[in-house]
Amino acid sequence: MQYRSHQSHVILRALCHFFSIALLVALPVLIVQIDINVLHNGLSEQSLTEYTEHSVLLLIVVCYTTILLKKPDFRHFGVLVAGFFLCLLIRELDKWFDDTFWHGFWVYPAAIVAASSLLYALTDRHSMLRSFSQFVKSRNFTLLCLGLATLLVFSRLFGMGALWHGILSEGYVRTAKNVAEEGSELLAYFMILYASVRYVWDYCCHGIHSHEANRRMMCK
């Protein structure tokens, strides 16, 4: 009976995982549809899609900040990860920085965050590399990589103006390009957020990172 109960639990978790991912891939489409069919904003800088991207990126930063605050042995690598996503958030807010200061100003805060994060991570290089090694071994790393690849590669290629000029020819409208690019970006951010939340669950609720550290100490 106990074995069957365990099997049922595993199957239920797998189904929940599937439906969570299904919801993740549906949300970007819903948000883009609201922008196009309800708000009629053409996915401008003041669109629901843009605001959602900012919010999701902020939540991702909060995820890794939570881990590094709760797990001191993760701190040096955690600062590096949180700093990376904070730089992405600053880049997404480039229009606000342009309007508030001057065009291209976002580069300065992003450079400060990147340099500060890297310098702090290197103050304990061995701890950072050890945490990095455990981080990439996680079951969540594949989804995180997929999200980053979608964000940094697929969305850029799929949103190329030349591609959509070729597809639509004389019927080209910039909104079509924006939907392809911003929709892909939003999907990527949701995938990264999902992987990040699972990292928080594993590290802070299950203490996986601490267990690994204790195991290494016992082996020594």
N, CA, C and O of each residue as an XYZ file, in Angstrom:
880
protein
N       0.835     -1.211      0.000
C       0.000      0.000      0.000
C       0.870      1.262      0.000
O       0.582      2.235     -0.697
N       1.940      1.219      0.799
C       2.813      2.381      0.882
C       3.495      2.639     -0.468
O       3.665      3.785     -0.886
N       3.884      1.535     -1.145
C       4.530      1.662     -2.451
C       3.567      2.271     -3.470
O       3.952      3.133     -4.259
N       2.295      1.811     -3.447
C       1.292      2.356     -4.369
C       1.026      3.827     -4.077
O       0.847      4.632     -4.991
N       1.004      4.165     -2.800
C       0.791      5.558     -2.416
C       1.924      6.434     -2.947
O       1.697      7.550     -3.415
N       3.149      5.909     -2.867
C       4.301      6.653     -3.387
C       4.186      6.832     -4.898
O       4.467      7.910     -5.424
N       3.770      5.770     -5.598
C       3.592      5.860     -7.049
C       2.551      6.907     -7.420
O       2.749      7.694     -8.345
N       1.442      6.908     -6.691
C       0.373      7.881     -6.952
C       0.875      9.299     -6.728
O       0.539     10.217     -7.476
N       1.685      9.466     -5.689
C       2.232     10.789     -5.377
C       3.153     11.268     -6.499
O       3.104     12.433     -6.894
N       3.990     10.368     -7.008
C       4.911     10.712     -8.096
C       4.135     11.101     -9.351
O       4.465     12.086    -10.012
N       3.103     10.324     -9.677
C       2.288     10.608    -10.864
C       1.557     11.940    -10.714
O       1.479     12.720    -11.664
N       1.022     12.199     -9.520
C       0.312     13.453     -9.268
C       1.243     14.649     -9.421
O       0.865     15.668     -9.999
N       2.462     14.522     -8.901
C       3.440     15.606     -9.028
C       3.792     15.845    -10.491
O       3.946     16.990    -10.918
N       3.920     14.771    -11.253
C       4.239     14.907    -12.679
C       3.111     15.620    -13.427
O       3.363     16.456    -14.294
N       1.868     15.280    -13.083
C       0.722     15.931    -13.718
C       0.660     17.414    -13.356
O       0.388     18.259    -14.209
N       0.913     17.719    -12.095
C       0.936     19.124    -11.656
C       2.027     19.894    -12.393
O       1.835     21.047    -12.780
N       3.173     19.242    -12.582
C       4.282     19.852    -13.316
C       3.862     20.157    -14.752
O       4.152     21.232    -15.276
N       3.180     19.205    -15.382
C       2.721     19.396    -16.764
C       1.733     20.553    -16.868
O       1.869     21.412    -17.739
N       0.734     20.575    -15.978
C      -0.282     21.622    -16.054
C       0.301     22.994    -15.708
O      -0.163     24.012    -16.221
N       1.307     23.023    -14.849
C       1.982     24.290    -14.547
C       2.681     24.827    -15.786
O       2.599     26.018    -16.086
N       3.371     23.944    -16.504
C       4.054     24.358    -17.730
C       3.040     24.752    -18.803
O       3.257     25.712    -19.542
N       1.928     24.009    -18.888
C       0.877     24.349    -19.856
C       0.328     25.748    -19.591
O       0.078     26.512    -20.523
N       0.144     26.077    -18.312
C      -0.327     27.417    -17.948
C       0.707     28.470    -18.319
O       0.360     29.555    -18.786
N       1.976     28.143    -18.109
C       3.052     29.078    -18.427
C       3.074     29.443    -19.910
O       3.260     30.609    -20.260
N       2.885     28.455    -20.776
C       2.950     28.736    -22.214
C       1.663     29.381    -22.724
O       1.650     29.977    -23.802
N       0.582     29.264    -21.953
C      -0.687     29.895    -22.350
C      -0.746     31.363    -21.924
O      -1.345     32.187    -22.615
N      -0.131     31.689    -20.793
C      -0.205     33.051    -20.258
C       0.316     34.117    -21.228
O      -0.345     35.141    -21.398
N       1.474     33.919    -21.871
C       1.947     34.950    -22.801
C       0.958     35.242    -23.926
O       0.785     36.394    -24.324
N       0.310     34.195    -24.438
C      -0.670     34.380    -25.517
C      -1.851     35.209    -25.021
O      -2.325     36.104    -25.721
N      -2.323     34.910    -23.814
C      -3.442     35.654    -23.235
C      -3.084     37.121    -23.040
O      -3.881     38.005    -23.355
N      -1.892     37.378    -22.523
C      -1.466     38.755    -22.259
C      -1.307     39.535    -23.559
O      -1.720     40.691    -23.643
N      -0.714     38.912    -24.569
C      -0.557     39.572    -25.867
C      -1.925     39.846    -26.497
O      -2.131     40.902    -27.095
N      -2.853     38.905    -26.367
C      -4.204     39.108    -26.905
C      -4.892     40.295    -26.234
O      -5.586     41.065    -26.898
N      -4.706     40.446    -24.934
C      -5.299     41.588    -24.229
C      -4.738     42.892    -24.784
O      -5.480     43.850    -25.002
N      -3.416     42.925    -25.012
C      -2.796     44.130    -25.570
C      -3.338     44.451    -26.960
O      -3.627     45.608    -27.269
N      -3.474     43.424    -27.796
C      -3.871     43.645    -29.192
C      -5.368     43.883    -29.339
O      -5.784     44.816    -30.026
N      -6.182     43.044    -28.695
C      -7.630     43.061    -28.936
C      -8.430     43.897    -27.941
O      -9.550     44.311    -28.241
N      -7.866     44.149    -26.763
C      -8.598     44.914    -25.746
C      -8.006     46.311    -25.573
O      -8.727     47.307    -25.638
N      -6.698     46.380    -25.353
C      -6.050     47.670    -25.098
C      -5.637     48.387    -26.380
O      -5.434     49.601    -26.380
N      -5.514     47.636    -27.472
C      -5.175     48.209    -28.788
C      -3.940     49.112    -28.725
O      -3.955     50.227    -29.245
N      -2.885     48.630    -28.094
C      -1.683     49.452    -27.951
C      -0.533     49.016    -28.863
O       0.532     49.633    -28.858
N      -0.748     47.956    -29.644
C       0.297     47.518    -30.563
C       1.566     47.057    -29.886
O       2.636     47.069    -30.493
N       1.458     46.650    -28.628
C       2.598     46.215    -27.820
C       3.663     47.310    -27.711
O       4.846     47.078    -27.962
N       3.217     48.492    -27.337
C       4.133     49.611    -27.148
C       4.902     49.429    -25.840
O       4.753     48.418    -25.155
N       5.726     50.422    -25.507
C       6.503     50.365    -24.261
C       5.602     50.437    -23.032
O       6.016     50.051    -21.940
N       4.369     50.930    -23.200
C       3.414     51.011    -22.091
C       2.343     49.927    -22.209
O       1.184     50.165    -21.870
N       2.711     48.772    -22.674
C       1.756     47.681    -22.844
C       1.745     46.763    -21.628
O       2.671     46.770    -20.817
N       0.684     45.977    -21.518
C       0.596     44.985    -20.445
C       1.725     43.962    -20.566
O       2.246     43.481    -19.559
N       2.098     43.635    -21.799
C       3.197     42.690    -22.028
C       4.491     43.211    -21.426
O       5.201     42.474    -20.742
N       4.802     44.484    -21.676
C       6.030     45.075    -21.135
C       5.998     45.114    -19.613
O       6.980     44.763    -18.959
N       4.872     45.541    -19.049
C       4.774     45.615    -17.590
C       4.884     44.231    -16.956
O       5.462     44.074    -15.881
N       4.321     43.226    -17.636
C       4.419     41.859    -17.121
C       5.862     41.378    -17.154
O       6.319     40.722    -16.218
N       6.582     41.697    -18.222
C       7.999     41.328    -18.312
C       8.795     41.941    -17.172
O       9.637     41.276    -16.568
N       8.533     43.201    -16.880
C       9.239     43.863    -15.775
C       8.928     43.180    -14.441
O       9.824     42.936    -13.632
N       7.657     42.877    -14.228
C       7.239     42.250    -12.968
C       7.846     40.861    -12.807
O       8.307     40.495    -11.726
N       7.841     40.089    -13.897
C       8.391     38.729    -13.842
C       9.892     38.775    -13.579
O      10.404     37.988    -12.783
N      10.594     39.682    -14.234
C      12.033     39.819    -14.002
C      12.323     40.201    -12.556
O      13.266     39.691    -11.950
N      11.511     41.098    -12.005
C      11.686     41.481    -10.605
C      11.482     40.283     -9.688
O      12.231     40.106     -8.728
N      10.482     39.463     -9.969
C      10.234     38.258     -9.170
C      11.396     37.271     -9.275
O      11.731     36.600     -8.299
N      12.006     37.182    -10.451
C      13.166     36.301    -10.626
C      14.324     36.775     -9.753
O      14.985     35.971     -9.096
N      14.562     38.078     -9.750
C      15.614     38.642     -8.891
C      15.317     38.344     -7.428
O      16.218     37.989     -6.668
N      14.056     38.489     -7.033
C      13.653     38.204     -5.649
C      13.905     36.737     -5.305
O      14.316     36.428     -4.187
N      13.665     35.839     -6.244
C      13.881     34.402     -6.010
C      15.318     34.130     -5.594
O      15.564     33.478     -4.579
N      16.269     34.630     -6.381
C      17.674     34.333     -6.092
C      18.192     35.136     -4.904
O      19.107     34.700     -4.206
N      17.608     36.306     -4.676
C      17.959     37.068     -3.476
C      17.499     36.324     -2.231
O      18.197     36.310     -1.217
N      16.326     35.706     -2.306
C      15.810     34.909     -1.184
C      16.745     33.755     -0.862
O      17.041     33.495      0.304
N      17.214     33.056     -1.905
C      18.114     31.920     -1.678
C      19.425     32.377     -1.051
O      19.894     31.770     -0.089
N      20.020     33.439     -1.586
C      21.326     33.863     -1.080
C      21.242     34.412      0.345
O      22.221     34.356      1.090
N      20.082     34.941      0.723
C      19.912     35.423      2.094
C      19.708     34.275      3.075
O      20.132     34.354      4.228
N      19.062     33.214      2.616
C      18.774     32.079      3.493
C      19.892     31.044      3.506
O      20.026     30.291      4.471
N      20.696     30.998      2.445
C      21.761     30.002      2.322
C      23.108     30.701      2.144
O      23.477     31.037      1.018
N      23.848     30.925      3.227
C      25.138     31.629      3.132
C      26.126     30.967      2.176
O      26.927     31.658      1.546
N      26.081     29.624      2.057
C      27.020     28.940      1.169
C      26.684     29.161     -0.307
O      27.489     28.833     -1.179
N      25.514     29.708     -0.590
C      25.102     30.015     -1.960
C      25.332     31.491     -2.291
O      25.147     31.912     -3.432
N      25.734     32.270     -1.290
C      25.678     33.730     -1.399
C      26.513     34.294     -2.550
O      26.027     35.139     -3.301
N      27.750     33.843     -2.699
C      28.615     34.452     -3.711
C      28.136     34.163     -5.131
O      28.181     35.039     -5.994
N      27.683     32.951     -5.369
C      27.132     32.651     -6.689
C      25.752     33.271     -6.848
O      25.390     33.715     -7.937
N      24.982     33.303     -5.768
C      23.638     33.874     -5.816
C      23.644     35.342     -6.196
O      22.775     35.800     -6.938
N      24.628     36.085     -5.687
C      24.756     37.498     -6.048
C      25.013     37.638     -7.545
O      24.504     38.556     -8.187
N      25.804     36.722     -8.092
C      26.103     36.750     -9.524
C      24.837     36.505    -10.349
O      24.591     37.201    -11.334
N      24.038     35.517     -9.946
C      22.806     35.194    -10.676
C      21.790     36.333    -10.547
O      21.210     36.773    -11.540
N      21.583     36.804     -9.310
C      20.634     37.904     -9.094
C      21.074     39.150     -9.852
O      20.246     39.864    -10.416
N      22.386     39.412     -9.864
C      22.916     40.567    -10.588
C      22.677     40.470    -12.085
O      22.377     41.469    -12.738
N      22.811     39.264    -12.626
C      22.574     39.056    -14.060
C      21.133     39.401    -14.428
O      20.885     40.114    -15.401
N      20.193     38.890    -13.647
C      18.788     39.151    -13.969
C      18.401     40.599    -13.660
O      17.502     41.151    -14.296
N      19.075     41.214    -12.687
C      18.830     42.632    -12.423
C      19.307     43.472    -13.607
O      18.676     44.471    -13.953
N      20.409     43.077    -14.223
C      20.882     43.769    -15.428
C      19.864     43.645    -16.563
O      19.629     44.601    -17.302
N      19.264     42.462    -16.694
C      18.217     42.286    -17.713
C      17.022     43.195    -17.430
O      16.433     43.761    -18.351
N      16.670     43.331    -16.151
C      15.558     44.212    -15.780
C      15.883     45.662    -16.114
O      15.039     46.389    -16.638
N      17.101     46.077    -15.811
C      17.521     47.444    -16.127
C      17.457     47.678    -17.637
O      17.042     48.743    -18.095
N      17.873     46.672    -18.396
C      17.817     46.790    -19.862
C      16.371     46.910    -20.342
O      16.087     47.681    -21.259
N      15.462     46.161    -19.735
C      14.047     46.243    -20.115
C      13.455     47.612    -19.780
O      12.490     48.049    -20.406
N      14.042     48.284    -18.786
C      13.551     49.599    -18.363
C      14.269     50.735    -19.087
O      14.253     51.875    -18.623
N      14.896     50.432    -20.217
C      15.686     51.443    -20.918
C      14.866     52.669    -21.304
O      15.368     53.792    -21.262
N      13.606     52.458    -21.681
C      12.752     53.596    -22.068
C      12.546     54.537    -20.890
O      12.567     55.756    -21.059
N      12.347     53.983    -19.699
C      12.171     54.824    -18.504
C      13.446     55.601    -18.220
O      13.385     56.789    -17.904
N      14.593     54.955    -18.325
C      15.868     55.643    -18.102
C      16.094     56.716    -19.161
O      16.602     57.795    -18.856
N      15.714     56.421    -20.416
C      15.861     57.412    -21.489
C      15.023     58.652    -21.204
O      15.489     59.777    -21.385
N      13.782     58.446    -20.757
C      12.874     59.567    -20.496
C      13.272     60.339    -19.246
O      13.115     61.559    -19.190
N      13.789     59.630    -18.241
C      14.130     60.267    -16.967
C      15.487     60.965    -17.016
O      15.655     62.040    -16.439
N      16.454     60.357    -17.702
C      17.812     60.916    -17.745
C      18.169     61.288    -19.191
O      17.834     62.378    -19.653
N      18.837     60.396    -19.888
C      19.141     60.640    -21.295
C      19.248     59.305    -22.020
O      19.320     58.249    -21.391
N      19.257     59.364    -23.354
C      19.255     58.145    -24.164
C      20.498     57.299    -23.872
O      21.624     57.794    -23.909
N      20.272     56.034    -23.585
C      21.374     55.117    -23.321
C      21.862     55.106    -21.886
O      22.855     54.449    -21.575
N      21.169     55.832    -21.000
C      21.622     55.922    -19.604
C      21.608     54.570    -18.901
O      22.376     54.350    -17.964
N      20.731     53.654    -19.350
C      20.592     52.361    -18.683
C      21.915     51.596    -18.607
O      22.098     50.753    -17.729
N      22.831     51.891    -19.524
C      24.115     51.183    -19.553
C      24.887     51.391    -18.249
O      25.577     50.481    -17.789
N      24.778     52.573    -17.655
C      25.576     52.885    -16.461
C      25.132     52.094    -15.231
O      25.972     51.451    -14.602
N      23.841     52.113    -14.860
C      23.442     51.276    -13.715
C      23.651     49.793    -13.982
O      23.986     49.040    -13.066
N      23.457     49.364    -15.229
C      23.670     47.950    -15.557
C      25.136     47.574    -15.380
O      25.449     46.503    -14.860
N      26.031     48.454    -15.810
C      27.470     48.193    -15.668
C      27.879     48.154    -14.200
O      28.703     47.330    -13.803
N      27.305     49.042    -13.397
C      27.613     49.066    -11.961
C      27.159     47.777    -11.295
O      27.897     47.187    -10.506
N      25.940     47.339    -11.612
C      25.413     46.092    -11.035
C      26.256     44.902    -11.471
O      26.600     44.052    -10.651
N      26.592     44.835    -12.760
C      27.375     43.713    -13.285
C      28.753     43.654    -12.641
O      29.197     42.588    -12.214
N      29.431     44.795    -12.570
C      30.777     44.830    -11.991
C      30.747     44.496    -10.504
O      31.590     43.743    -10.017
N      29.778     45.054     -9.783
C      29.672     44.805     -8.340
C      29.398     43.331     -8.055
O      30.000     42.745     -7.155
N      28.490     42.736     -8.822
C      28.147     41.323     -8.629
C      29.346     40.425     -8.902
O      29.620     39.492     -8.147
N      30.058     40.715     -9.989
C      31.218     39.901    -10.357
C      32.331     40.022     -9.322
O      32.934     39.023     -8.930
N      32.599     41.243     -8.885
C      33.660     41.451     -7.893
C      33.331     40.752     -6.580
O      34.207     40.145     -5.964
N      32.071     40.834     -6.146
C      31.686     40.163     -4.902
C      31.797     38.653     -5.052
O      32.282     37.975     -4.147
N      31.356     38.125     -6.179
C      31.422     36.675     -6.403
C      32.860     36.181     -6.364
O      33.125     35.083     -5.875
N      33.791     36.984     -6.877
C      35.194     36.580     -6.933
C      35.917     36.718     -5.600
O      37.052     36.260     -5.469
N      35.283     37.342     -4.607
C      35.922     37.434     -3.289
C      36.036     36.070     -2.627
O      36.880     35.871     -1.753
N      35.197     35.134     -3.034
C      35.321     33.742     -2.579
C      35.069     32.855     -3.792
O      33.992     32.284     -3.966
N      36.089     32.765     -4.609
C      35.956     32.070     -5.890
C      35.592     30.599     -5.708
O      34.775     30.065     -6.457
N      36.192     29.947     -4.723
C      35.941     28.521     -4.525
C      34.488     28.263     -4.118
O      33.860     27.322     -4.604
N      33.964     29.095     -3.233
C      32.566     28.962     -2.828
C      31.634     29.213     -4.009
O      30.625     28.530     -4.180
N      31.992     30.204     -4.815
C      31.171     30.540     -5.979
C      31.145     29.386     -6.980
O      30.083     29.026     -7.488
N      32.321     28.802     -7.263
C      32.397     27.696     -8.220
C      31.707     26.446     -7.688
O      31.082     25.705     -8.446
N      31.821     26.215     -6.388
C      31.153     25.059     -5.778
C      29.640     25.194     -5.892
O      28.942     24.237     -6.229
N      29.142     26.394     -5.606
C      27.700     26.640     -5.719
C      27.243     26.555     -7.172
O      26.161     26.044     -7.463
N      28.074     27.059     -8.075
C      27.766     27.000     -9.508
C      27.630     25.546     -9.955
O      26.717     25.197    -10.703
N      28.554     24.702     -9.483
C      28.521     23.282     -9.833
C      27.229     22.617     -9.365
O      26.617     21.846    -10.106
N      26.817     22.918     -8.131
C      25.572     22.347     -7.610
C      24.358     22.910     -8.340
O      23.368     22.212     -8.557
N      24.450     24.174     -8.712
C      23.344     24.847     -9.397
C      23.040     24.180    -10.735
O      21.877     23.959    -11.072
N      24.089     23.860    -11.499
C      23.875     23.282    -12.833
C      23.477     21.809    -12.762
O      22.984     21.254    -13.744
N      23.684     21.175    -11.613
C      23.270     19.780    -11.451
C      21.781     19.649    -11.140
O      21.221     18.555    -11.208
N      21.152     20.755    -10.802
C      19.745     20.734    -10.409
C      18.845     20.304    -11.566
O      19.157     20.531    -12.735
N      17.735     19.687    -11.216
C      16.733     19.278    -12.217
C      16.121     20.492    -12.906
O      15.527     20.365    -13.976
N      16.264     21.679    -12.291
C      15.639     22.884    -12.840
C      16.523     23.597    -13.856
O      16.065     24.499    -14.558
N      17.791     23.191    -13.935
C      18.731     23.926    -14.777
C      18.383     23.813    -16.260
O      18.580     24.765    -17.015
N      17.869     22.664    -16.683
C      17.512     22.488    -18.097
C      16.429     23.477    -18.523
O      16.522     24.093    -19.585
N      15.398     23.625    -17.680
C      14.324     24.570    -17.997
C      14.846     26.001    -17.974
O      14.451     26.823    -18.800
N      15.736     26.300    -17.025
C      16.331     27.635    -16.956
C      17.128     27.928    -18.226
O      17.024     29.019    -18.787
N      17.921     26.959    -18.680
C      18.696     27.125    -19.915
C      17.785     27.308    -21.122
O      18.060     28.132    -21.995
N      16.704     26.542    -21.169
C      15.755     26.663    -22.273
C      15.145     28.062    -22.294
O      14.992     28.663    -23.358
N      14.797     28.577    -21.116
C      14.250     29.924    -21.032
C      15.247     30.974    -21.491
O      14.889     31.897    -22.223
N      16.505     30.836    -21.061
C      17.537     31.799    -21.454
C      17.817     31.728    -22.956
O      18.001     32.758    -23.605
N      17.848     30.511    -23.506
C      18.078     30.361    -24.947
C      16.927     30.969    -25.750
O      17.143     31.591    -26.790
N      15.709     30.781    -25.256
C      14.541     31.378    -25.921
C      14.616     32.897    -25.874
O      14.293     33.575    -26.849
N      15.046     33.426    -24.726
C      15.132     34.873    -24.541
C      16.245     35.495    -25.378
O      16.020     36.469    -26.097
N      17.436     34.933    -25.281
C      18.616     35.564    -25.866
C      18.845     35.213    -27.332
O      19.516     35.956    -28.048
N      18.291     34.084    -27.787
C      18.538     33.655    -29.165
C      17.240     33.617    -29.986
O      17.098     34.341    -30.971
N      16.293     32.757    -29.563
C      15.093     32.545    -30.374
C      14.290     33.823    -30.572
O      13.909     34.142    -31.698
N      14.028     34.560    -29.493
C      13.184     35.760    -29.618
C      13.831     36.801    -30.525
O      13.137     37.519    -31.245
N      15.166     36.881    -30.488
C      15.866     37.843    -31.342
C      15.778     37.430    -32.814
O      15.524     38.259    -33.688
N      15.992     36.140    -33.072
C      15.941     35.658    -34.455
C      14.518     35.680    -35.002
O      14.289     36.071    -36.146
N      13.560     35.254    -34.171
C      12.170     35.185    -34.612
C      11.563     36.574    -34.770
O      10.591     36.748    -35.505
N      12.131     37.561    -34.081
C      11.601     38.919    -34.162
C      12.359     39.823    -35.116
O      12.181     41.040    -35.090
N      13.202     39.241    -35.958
C      13.969     40.050    -36.914
C      13.045     40.724    -37.925
O      12.148     40.094    -38.485
N      13.282     42.012    -38.147
C      12.466     42.751    -39.096
C      12.529     42.170    -40.498
O      11.522     42.123    -41.203
N      13.731     41.721    -40.907
C      13.895     41.164    -42.258
C      13.028     39.923    -42.455
O      12.468     39.710    -43.530
N      12.924     39.103    -41.398
C      12.103     37.895    -41.483
C      10.643     38.248    -41.726
O       9.993     37.652    -42.584
N      10.121     39.220    -40.969
C       8.705     39.563    -41.081
C       8.408     40.391    -42.325
O       7.291     40.353    -42.841
N       9.395     41.136    -42.809
C       9.226     41.799    -44.108
C       9.093     40.754    -45.206
O       8.295     40.905    -46.131
N       9.899     39.673    -45.087
C       9.834     38.609    -46.079
C       8.534     37.829    -46.016
O       8.004     37.420    -47.049
N       8.012     37.619    -44.803
C       6.769     36.858    -44.635
C       5.558     37.654    -45.114
O       4.711     37.133    -45.840
N       5.484     38.924    -44.700
C       4.291     39.736    -44.968
C       4.412     40.581    -46.229
O       3.411     41.068    -46.754
N       5.633     40.753    -46.713
C       5.884     41.509    -47.938
C       5.245     42.906    -47.853
O       5.542     43.663    -46.929
N       4.385     43.244    -48.795
C       3.779     44.580    -48.808
C       2.769     44.769    -47.678
O       2.389     45.895    -47.359
N       2.341     43.665    -47.080
C       1.386     43.770    -45.979
C       2.056     43.885    -44.618
O       1.414     43.697    -43.585
N       3.354     44.196    -44.621
C       4.104     44.263    -43.363
C       3.554     45.344    -42.432
O       3.328     46.485    -42.835
N       3.348     44.950    -41.183
C       3.014     45.900    -40.120
C       3.917     45.578    -38.935
O       4.157     44.410    -38.631
N       4.406     46.598    -38.279
C       5.366     46.402    -37.195
C       4.762     45.619    -36.034
O       5.479     44.930    -35.308
N       3.447     45.720    -35.858
C       2.795     45.013    -34.752
C       3.031     43.507    -34.835
O       3.201     42.848    -33.809
N       3.041     42.963    -36.046
C       3.275     41.522    -36.211
C       4.658     41.140    -35.693
O       4.812     40.134    -35.001
N       5.653     41.942    -36.028
C       7.013     41.716    -35.535
C       7.055     41.829    -34.018
O       7.692     41.016    -33.348
N       6.373     42.843    -33.472
C       6.356     43.040    -32.020
C       5.721     41.859    -31.297
O       6.205     41.425    -30.252
N       4.630     41.343    -31.864
C       3.953     40.191    -31.259
C       4.894     38.997    -31.206
O       4.977     38.312    -30.186
N       5.601     38.746    -32.302
C       6.523     37.605    -32.359
C       7.654     37.759    -31.349
O       7.970     36.826    -30.611
N       8.255     38.936    -31.322
C       9.420     39.148    -30.451
C       9.028     39.238    -28.985
O       9.597     38.542    -28.144
N       8.057     40.094    -28.677
C       7.673     40.294    -27.279
C       6.975     39.064    -26.707
O       7.146     38.739    -25.532
N       6.185     38.380    -27.540
C       5.539     37.151    -27.077
C       6.554     36.080    -26.732
O       6.409     35.376    -25.733
N       7.591     35.956    -27.565
C       8.657     34.985    -27.296
C       9.423     35.353    -26.032
O       9.753     34.485    -25.224
N       9.702     36.638    -25.864
C      10.406     37.096    -24.663
C       9.595     36.793    -23.409
O      10.130     36.314    -22.410
N       8.304     37.077    -23.476
C       7.455     36.856    -22.308
C       7.395     35.372    -21.954
O       7.441     35.012    -20.777
N       7.294     34.519    -22.958
C       7.317     33.077    -22.722
C       8.621     32.676    -22.043
O       8.618     31.883    -21.101
N       9.729     33.222    -22.519
C      11.036     32.912    -21.933
C      11.102     33.347    -20.473
O      11.604     32.609    -19.624
N      10.600     34.537    -20.182
C      10.632     35.028    -18.800
C       9.792     34.151    -17.872
O      10.180     33.905    -16.730
N       8.655     33.686    -18.354
C       7.824     32.799    -17.531
C       8.529     31.468    -17.271
O       8.441     30.926    -16.168
N       9.228     30.936    -18.280
C       9.974     29.694    -18.081
C      11.083     29.881    -17.048
O      11.294     29.029    -16.185
N      11.785     31.005    -17.151
C      12.860     31.289    -16.199
C      12.293     31.466    -14.794
O      12.877     30.990    -13.821
N      11.156     32.153    -14.688
C      10.528     32.343    -13.380
C      10.127     31.007    -12.768
O      10.349     30.771    -11.581
N       9.540     30.139    -13.572
C       9.112     28.830    -13.069
C      10.309     28.034    -12.554
O      10.249     27.441    -11.477
N      11.393     28.023    -13.325
C      12.606     27.328    -12.886
C      13.161     27.960    -11.614
O      13.640     27.253    -10.728
N      13.100     29.281    -11.518
C      13.640     29.992    -10.355
C      12.829     29.713     -9.098
O      13.393     29.534     -8.019
N      11.508     29.676     -9.234
C      10.649     29.354     -8.087
C      10.936     27.939     -7.596
O      10.945     27.682     -6.392
N      11.168     27.028     -8.531
C      11.503     25.650     -8.153
C      12.866     25.585     -7.467
O      13.074     24.776     -6.562
N      13.789     26.435     -7.899
C      15.076     26.524     -7.205
C      14.870     26.968     -5.759
O      15.463     26.399     -4.842
N      14.034     27.982     -5.555
C      13.744     28.456     -4.193
C      13.158     27.323     -3.361
O      13.543     27.123     -2.209
N      12.234     26.590     -3.947
C      11.603     25.473     -3.242
C      12.640     24.420     -2.852
O      12.653     23.941     -1.718
N      13.503     24.067     -3.796
C      14.501     23.030     -3.535
C      15.547     23.476     -2.514
O      15.907     22.719     -1.613
N      16.028     24.701     -2.661
C      17.100     25.178     -1.793
C      16.601     25.545     -0.398
O      17.221     25.192      0.606
N      15.480     26.254     -0.346
C      15.022     26.801      0.938
C      14.061     25.880      1.681
O      14.072     25.839      2.911
N      13.236     25.146      0.952
C      12.249     24.280      1.608
C      12.772     22.861      1.810
O      12.494     22.231      2.830
N      13.534     22.358      0.831
C      14.079     21.006      0.942
C      15.528     20.999      1.392
O      16.063     19.959      1.775
N      16.169     22.180      1.344
C      17.546     22.285      1.814
C      18.532     21.451      1.024
O      19.495     20.927      1.584
N      18.298     21.320     -0.291
C      19.164     20.471     -1.106
C      20.606     20.948     -1.065
O      21.524     20.140     -0.931
N      20.809     22.240     -1.177
C      22.169     22.765     -1.222
C      22.900     22.508      0.085
O      24.085     22.174      0.089
N      22.184     22.667      1.195
C      22.797     22.430      2.498
C      23.145     20.959      2.670
O      24.194     20.623      3.219
N      22.248     20.070      2.193
C      22.513     18.645      2.294
C      23.775     18.277      1.528
O      24.574     17.460      1.986
N      23.950     18.889      0.349
C      25.139     18.605     -0.441
C      26.388     19.084      0.280
O      27.413     18.402      0.285
N      26.298     20.264      0.892
C      27.445     20.801      1.621
C      27.804     19.904      2.802
O      28.979     19.634      3.051
N      26.780     19.442      3.527
C      27.028     18.554      4.666
C      27.637     17.234      4.213
O      28.506     16.681      4.886
N      27.179     16.732      3.071
C      27.708     15.470      2.565
C      29.187     15.602      2.234
O      29.975     14.693      2.497
N      29.565     16.757      1.648
C      30.972     16.967      1.319
C      31.827     17.037      2.576
O      32.940     16.512      2.614
N      31.290     17.697      3.610
C      32.036     17.805      4.861
C      32.246     16.432      5.480
O      33.319     16.146      6.012
N      31.220     15.577      5.414
C      31.322     14.240      5.980
C      32.329     13.395      5.204
O      33.037     12.571      5.783
N      32.387     13.608      3.881
C      33.331     12.854      3.054
C      34.773     13.231      3.379
O      35.683     12.408      3.284
N      34.961     14.498      3.764
C      36.307     14.930      4.131
C      36.729     14.325      5.465
O      37.838     14.579      5.935
